Amino acid sequence: MSAQNKQGKMAGYINYRMRVTLNDGRQMVGQMLAFDKHMNLVLADTEEFRRIRRKNTKTAPGSVATITEQEEKRTLGLTIIRGAHIVSLSVESPPPADPSARLGKTTTAGLTTALAAGPGVARPAGRGAAAPISLAGPAAGVGGAVPPPFPAFPGAPGFPGRGGRYQRDNDEKIPTPSTTMAAFVKAVNAKIRAHPVLNYVCSTHFWGPVSNFGIPVAAVMDTQKSPDLISGNMTFALCIYSAIFMRYSLAVTPKNYLLFGCHFVNEGAQLTQAYRYLNWTYWGGKEKAALANPTGVSKEAQPVAVEKK
């Protein structure tokens, strides 16, 4: 259910007398005047109910003390309850027919209430009447005038703060070599990022493929070596590896054509190596090489005759 539907349902219970259960076990019963999206409630004529367990100490000697549970009621009046403390909310009674006569007992101000008066006495203060003795001034030994501040020390240097800076009179800041270097690096980085070409050259989209070009360069050089040095398993793995990254380079955003070119070259070199491996191992290449060179000595190792003059 959306928050808007919840608020619409709650709006139908405005002026209802609600029973609110809190997470500490207390229950508040009062007329709901307002609420918000956090389920904070405003209750009028609120009464608080709580259960208290008391141990009966007045027992005969030798008997076991009993524990009794009692419900206490306290009148609170207008109350604001935080939604984070609410566990459940239920309807106690419908709203009165006349909102100005909420609970059927008229007060001196013209409003109605059925709540019993609580302890305490209301007295005017500051409106022509003398203040009570308890509010006439500070208690003995407490309060009074504010003590004078400690004298300042003129010319005292500031203390070092975070980042290696010294502060004088809370506004003058002296830069240190570390803060100057940090500002310089930040300015250079901002200038690089503002230029499209420099931003690309300084990114992983450029340096990743460049550092990866060592694989296709080595593969192209290996095509000039003897086919009996080729590993079939490694060649097959590199073919799959380059095919996957060719697809990946075109799937990312933005497309990395430099990475695609790197693995395209490597894919071609590895397919060439795979053909040479298959031809040497399974298609008679080894036998043909043996017939062409019966001695088994490579051309590089054969002695070279030098004609004497």
Buried (B, 14 or more C-beta within 10 A) or exposed (E): EEEEEEEEEBEEBEBBBBBBBBEEEBBBBBBBBEBEEEBBBBBBBBBBBBEEEEEEEEEEEEEEEEEEEEEEEEEBEEBEBEEEBBEEBEEBEEBBEEEEEBBEEEEEEEEBBEBEEEEEEEEEEEEEEEEEEEEEEEEEEEEEEEEEEEEEEEEEEBEEEEEEBBBEEEEEBEBBEEBEEEEEEEEEEEEBEEEEEEEEEBEEBBEBBEEBBEBBEEBBEBBEEEBEEBEBEEBBEBBEBBBEBBEEBEEEEEEBEBBBBBBBBBBBBBBBBBEBBBBBBEEEBEEEBEEEEEEEEEEEEEEEEEEEE
